[in-house]
Amino acid sequence: MNKRQAILDNLRSQIKVHRHLLGVALGSGITAKHAEEGGADFLLALNAGRYRQLGRGSLAGFLSFEDSNGLVMNFGSREIMPLIKDVPLIFGLNATDPLINLETYIEYIESKGFDGINNYPSIGLIDGQFREALDEEGLCYDTEVEAIRIAHERNMFTVAFVFNEKQAEQMALAGADVICAHLGLTNGGSLGAKKIFSLEIARENLARMFDACDKVSPNIIKMIYGGPVKTPLDVQYMYNNTSAHGYVGGS
């Protein structure tokens, strides 16, 4: 049995016995160690996690302070991978980096021992005139969809961040194993986002995104991330009122 199928079998078996899944977005070995000991189902090595470990906010990962993919490859392969034992490690891929070839870089990620990819940092978190300019330049969300498709065809495990119904459908069609509805930067904490929307509005957005991916693949794993969902009570509210199978936390 290949790694991807083993991961999926484990996650789906937990869902069958009504256990909710937990993904942890991180940026250091000590966090990875504690996350595995605490029962995380998978880990995501993201540039945002690294910046948080350095005492900076997650948004630093969206500006040209450092090579995102090089940063994740360095701490992910050297600091986290040798430390963890059984939990899958997912590479946060900056798919729109104009200096990489997606096919060969995803092959490189796999060769370094990562179990899969996630589309982060994502163009989906950017809006307004800057987003329009990026799209015109060809630096667009469709490239992230293509990255998930390539990884899926290589039989790698894939976790797709989506921000609306159209993207949920796109990622489901691309073969994403997990659709994670991203509700924006997590509120709270010393480095958290300050402006959020209510849990009820978030629930309505989640319902639309989950409905869109269910139309493509009813058995797809659905998770939530960020925004106003930051405490156990918030997460329980979403479990009670949506079809979410789990939660991904970072901040």
Buried (B, 14 or more C-beta within 10 A) or exposed (E): EEBBEEBBEBBBEBBEEEBBBBBBBBBBBEBBBEBBEEEBBBBBBBBBBBBBBEEBBBBBBBEEEBBBBEBBBBBBBEBBBEBBEEBBBBBBBBBBBEEBEBEEBBBBBBEEEBBBBBBBBBBBBBEEEEBEEBBEEEBBBBBBBBBBBBBBEBEBBBBBBBBBBEBBBBBBBBBBBBBBBBBBBBBEEEBBBEEBBEBEEBBBBBBEBBEBBBEBBEEBBBBBBBBBBBEEEBBEBBBEBBEBBBBBBBB
